[in-house]
Amino acid sequence: MRDKLEILALVLGALGIIGTIAITAIPLWRVSAFIGANLIVMEDQWEGLWMNCIKQIDRMQCKVYDSLLILPAELQAARGLTIASIVISVIAFAITISGTKVTSCCADRPAAKTTTLAVGGCFFLLACLTTLIPVCWVAHTVIRTFYNPTLMDAQKRELGAALYVGWATAGILLATGVILLLRFCQRRGKEEGPAYSGVYALEPRADSVYLQRAPSSTHKQMEYV
């Protein structure tokens, strides 16, 4: 059962890597809001980290951003943080594989193998943080802009599908890190064994030989005197 938890952590870690790659690539961080006069516009506008797209009834056209500087601050930060999340997730997955019992890596050093499992869990938690920060930042900006009365309806945006995928991915990475740290505690407790307490008295074994010292003749004379 405990080995199955490690396999589950590997599966969740792989899903986390796929999720971080997906939210980095798809241009659905901010989408057009169909309110007011936008109801009659027959096109969707998608904005991502690398490009923006215009989807019409019969076609879709995407354009890569000409410069990073034209992006708002939250999208600039999201681009760097999501790339960092991908790198950290891949490193965490590689470390976790070497720390699980399903592999023979470091099998002759169980303590080091257990510690490696904890390191992988910490990396997954860090990947969760670098995924959650840009997603929440962009979502906060979109919601604040949507309720800004000074902006035109055409300038307002709604939450894109990438943000929902990002929240789900952050939850998966968090669950992976928690499972790995839980397994680390279980394996460390098993390796250390029960704590030493109490004083154990030495008792003669059943198969031991008891040698009785015979008194010497001098000892007998002294007792007689």
N, C-alpha and C positions, 0 to 999 in steps of 0.2 A: 504493500500500500504506500509506503513512504517513497519507494523508487518511482511509483506512478506520479507522485507529486512533482518529482524532478522532471519527468517526461512532460507533464502538464506545463511546467514552467518553460521548458524548451519550446513547446508549441505556442504558448502565449508570447514568448519572446520573438518567435518568427513572425507572428501576426503583428506584433508591435513594429518590427522593422518594415514590413509591408505597408502598414498604416502611415508611418512617417514618410516613406517614399511617396505614397499616394498624395498626402496633403501638400508635399513640396511641389509636386508636378502639376496637379490639376488646377486650372484657372477658375476656381469657384470659391474664392474667399469672400468676395463681395459681388452681389448680383443686383440688377436694377430692381427698383421698387415700383410696382404698378399701382400708383395712387394718383388721384386727380387726373391731370391731363395725360399722364403716361398710360392710361388705360387704352387709348386709341393707337398707341405706338405698337407696331407689329414686329418688334425685335427685342431681344434680350441682350443685355450687356453683362459680361462676366469679367471680373478682375482677379488676377492671381498674383503669384510672386514673380513670375517670369514674363507673363504676357497678358494681354486683355483680348477678349473675343466678342464679336457681335454675331448673334445668332438670329437669323431671319427664318421665314417659313420654309424656304427651299434651299438655303445654304447657310454656312457658318464661316466667318473669316476671323482669323487670329493674327495678332501682330505682337512681336517681341518688343519689350520696352527698349527704347533707344539708349537710355542711360539709367543708372541706378538712382541718380539724384532727383529724377522726376517723381519717384515714388514717395508717398508719405512716410513719416518716421516709423509708424507701426509695421508697414510692409517691409521696409528696409531691415528692421530688427528681426522680423519673422523669417526673412530669407536666410539670415545668418544663423539664427537659432534652430531652424528646422534642419539645416545642413549639419549643424553640430549634433542634433538629436540622432540623425542617421548614423553618423560616425560612432557616437557613443553607444548606440543600440547594437551595432555590429560588433564592437569591441566587447560589450557585455555578453553577447551571445557566444562569442568565441571563448571567453573566460568561463562562462557557465558550462559549456560542453566539457572542458577539461576538468571541471570540479564535480560533475555528476558521476554517479556510480555506474552509469551505462557505458562509460568509456574506461579504458585501461590506463589513461594518462595519470601519472603520479600514483599508481596503485600501491607502490611500495612505501609511500609516505602519506598515510591517511590524514595526519594533522594538516599537512600542507594542502591536501585535496579539499578538506573541509573549509579551510580559510579561503581558498580560491572560490568556493561557492558563495561565501559572504561578499567577496569583492565583486563578483558578478551581480549579485543582488543590489549592491550600492550603485553600480553603474546603471542598472535598469531604473532605479529611482531617480538618478540624475537625468537620464533620458526622458523620464516622465516630466520632470520639471522644465527641461528645455523645450518640450512639446507643448506643455500647458500654458506657459507664459505668453508666447506669441498668439496662440489661439484666443486666449482671454483678452489680450490687449486689443486685437483687431475687433473682436466682438463688442467690446466696450466702446470703441470708437464708432462702430457702425450704429449701435443703439443710440449713442449720444447725438450723432449727426442726424439720425432719423427723426428725433424729437426736437430738433433745432428749428424754431419757427422762422428764423431769418434766411434759411436756405430754400431754394426752389425745389419743387417736387422732382424735377429731373436730375438734381444733384444728390438725391437721397438714395441710399443703398440698403439692402437687406442682407441677413446672414446667409452665406453660401453653404453648400454641402460640405466643403472642405473643413469648415469649422466644426460641424457635427462629427465628421470622421476624426478630426483632431481630438475632440473630447473623448471619444470612444477609445482612441489609440492611447491617450494618456492614462485612461483607466486600466487598459490592458497592461501597460508598462508598470503601473503601480502594483497591480495584482502579481505580476511576475516577480518584482523585487521583494514583496512581502513574503511570497511563497519561498523564495530562495533564502531569505533571512530566517524564516521559521525552520527550514530544513537544516540550516547551519546550527541553530540552537539545539535541535534534536540530536544531530550527529555529534556535536561537541559534548553534550551531556552523556551520550552513550560511550564516547571515548574516555571521558574522565572517570566514569564508573561511580559507585557510591563513595561518599566522603568517609575518610578514616576518622573514627571516633572510638573512645574507650581504650582501656588497657587490657590486653589479652594476656592471661596467665599461661605460663608454660606448664604443660602437663606431660607426664611421661607417656610415651607411646606404648602400645600393647606389645610391640615386637622389640622393644629396647631391652638391653641387658643391664641389670643393676649389679654393680660390683661393690661388695661389702669389704671394707678393709679389716683384716684380722689384726687383733692387738698383738704387739710384740712381747717377748719375754720380759723385757725391762719394764714395760707397762704393768705387767702382772705383779712383779716384785714391789713396785712402788705402791700398788693398791694394797698389798699384803702388809707393808710397813704402815 
